[in-house]
């Protein structure tokens, strides 16, 4: 996943460099790279965030249980 994101940043960066104005390059990079990749990475990380939250809740329950005994 990371290699695809890096390749996409590279491709869109080159596209942005070929734009005729700086503003067009910034807009190209923003709308073709930053927003789509941010959304994709957020969606792809949903499972990891959920698992991390469950593990933290389980650790809190275990800590509470061990301190009660």
Buried (B, 14 or more C-beta within 10 A) or exposed (E): EEEEBEEBBEEBBEBBEEBEEEEEBEEBBEEBBEEEBEEBEEEEEEEEEEEEEEEEEEEEEEEEEEEEE
